[in-house]
Amino acid sequence: MKVLFVDNEDDILSLVEIALDGEGIDLTAAGSGSEGFARIEAETFDCFLFDLMMPKPDGRDLVRKVRETPHNATKPVVVCTAKVTASVERDLVEAGATCVLAKPFDPLSLGDYLRDVVTAAGHV
């Protein structure tokens, strides 16, 4: 399973890379929304994991970019944020996110979580 993870915090990028190592997940990590945009356009992924709060382009912008890119448009998108409220979650789902993952999340269960999202979306 090929996953694009975008977060502007180096420590979170490292944590996710370590957590998914050995999980059978081909992780591509990007440290900015701009780098994420370029990856979305150039590559095909099975799933996306975006931080919400980043300098523009932020996670919401990345969700929209995925939905506008034909080769990735139907793939599941998870947005992670510490600011999970019903209105934020509704807004992200309306923007095209598949689901919202609350920060802090358990890095040891992240691989299973992403596999479950991809399976539920029918992209196995």
C-alpha positions as CSV (number, residue, x, y, z in Angstrom):
1,M,0.0,0.0,0.0
2,K,1.4,3.4,-1.1
3,V,0.7,6.3,1.3
4,L,1.5,10.0,1.0
5,F,1.9,11.7,4.4
6,V,2.2,15.5,4.5
7,D,3.1,17.4,7.7
8,N,5.3,20.4,8.2
9,E,6.6,19.2,11.6
10,D,9.8,17.2,11.3
11,D,9.3,15.3,14.5
12,I,5.8,14.1,13.4
13,L,7.2,13.1,10.0
14,S,9.9,11.1,11.8
15,L,7.4,9.5,14.2
16,V,5.1,8.3,11.4
17,E,8.1,7.0,9.3
18,I,9.3,5.0,12.3
19,A,5.8,3.8,13.2
20,L,5.1,2.6,9.7
21,D,8.5,1.0,9.1
22,G,8.0,-2.7,8.7
23,E,4.2,-2.4,8.3
24,G,4.1,-3.2,4.6
25,I,3.4,0.4,3.8
26,D,5.3,2.3,1.1
27,L,5.4,5.7,2.8
28,T,6.2,8.9,0.9
29,A,6.7,11.8,3.4
30,A,6.5,15.5,2.4
31,G,7.4,18.3,4.7
32,S,5.2,21.0,3.2
33,G,1.9,21.5,1.4
34,S,3.8,22.6,-1.7
35,E,5.8,19.4,-1.8
36,G,2.6,17.4,-1.2
37,F,0.9,19.2,-4.2
38,A,3.8,18.1,-6.5
39,R,3.6,14.5,-5.3
40,I,-0.2,14.3,-5.8
41,E,0.2,15.5,-9.4
42,A,3.2,13.3,-10.2
43,E,2.4,10.0,-8.4
44,T,-0.5,7.6,-7.7
45,F,-1.2,6.6,-4.1
46,D,-3.5,4.2,-2.3
47,C,-4.2,6.5,0.6
48,F,-3.3,10.0,1.8
49,L,-2.6,11.3,5.3
50,F,-2.5,15.1,5.8
51,D,-2.0,17.4,8.7
52,L,-4.6,20.1,8.8
53,M,-2.7,23.0,10.3
54,M,0.2,23.9,8.0
55,P,1.2,27.1,6.2
56,K,-0.7,27.3,2.9
57,P,-1.3,25.1,1.2
58,D,-2.8,23.4,4.3
59,G,-4.4,20.0,4.7
60,R,-7.8,21.2,3.4
61,D,-6.1,22.5,0.2
62,L,-4.4,19.1,-0.2
63,V,-7.7,17.3,0.1
64,R,-9.1,19.5,-2.7
65,K,-6.0,18.8,-4.8
66,V,-6.4,15.1,-4.4
67,R,-10.1,15.3,-5.5
68,E,-9.1,17.3,-8.5
69,T,-6.4,14.9,-9.7
70,P,-7.9,12.2,-11.8
71,H,-5.4,9.4,-10.9
72,N,-5.9,10.0,-7.2
73,A,-9.5,11.4,-7.0
74,T,-11.2,8.4,-5.5
75,K,-8.5,7.4,-3.1
76,P,-9.2,7.7,0.7
77,V,-7.9,10.9,2.4
78,V,-7.3,11.0,6.2
79,V,-6.8,14.5,7.8
80,C,-5.2,14.6,11.2
81,T,-5.7,17.5,13.5
82,A,-5.7,18.4,17.2
83,K,-8.7,20.6,16.6
84,V,-11.4,17.9,16.1
85,T,-14.8,19.3,16.6
86,A,-18.1,18.3,14.9
87,S,-17.9,21.4,12.7
88,V,-14.3,20.9,11.7
89,E,-14.9,17.2,10.9
90,R,-18.0,18.1,8.8
91,D,-16.1,20.8,6.9
92,L,-13.3,18.4,6.1
93,V,-15.6,15.7,4.9
94,E,-17.5,18.2,2.8
95,A,-14.2,19.3,1.3
96,G,-13.6,15.6,0.3
97,A,-11.8,14.0,3.3
98,T,-12.7,10.4,3.9
99,C,-12.2,10.7,7.7
100,V,-10.5,12.8,10.4
101,L,-7.9,11.4,12.8
102,A,-7.5,13.2,16.1
103,K,-4.1,14.2,17.3
104,P,-2.4,12.9,19.2
105,F,-2.9,9.5,17.6
106,D,-1.4,6.2,18.6
107,P,1.5,5.7,16.1
108,L,1.7,2.0,16.9
109,S,-1.9,1.4,15.5
110,L,-1.5,3.8,12.6
111,G,-0.7,1.1,10.0
112,D,-3.8,-0.9,10.9
113,Y,-5.9,2.3,10.9
114,L,-4.8,3.2,7.4
115,R,-5.3,-0.3,6.1
116,D,-8.8,-0.3,7.6
117,V,-9.6,3.1,5.9
118,V,-8.4,1.8,2.5
119,T,-10.3,-1.5,2.9
120,A,-13.5,0.4,3.9
121,A,-13.1,2.6,0.9
122,G,-12.9,-0.5,-1.4
123,H,-9.3,0.2,-2.6
124,V,-7.7,-3.0,-1.5
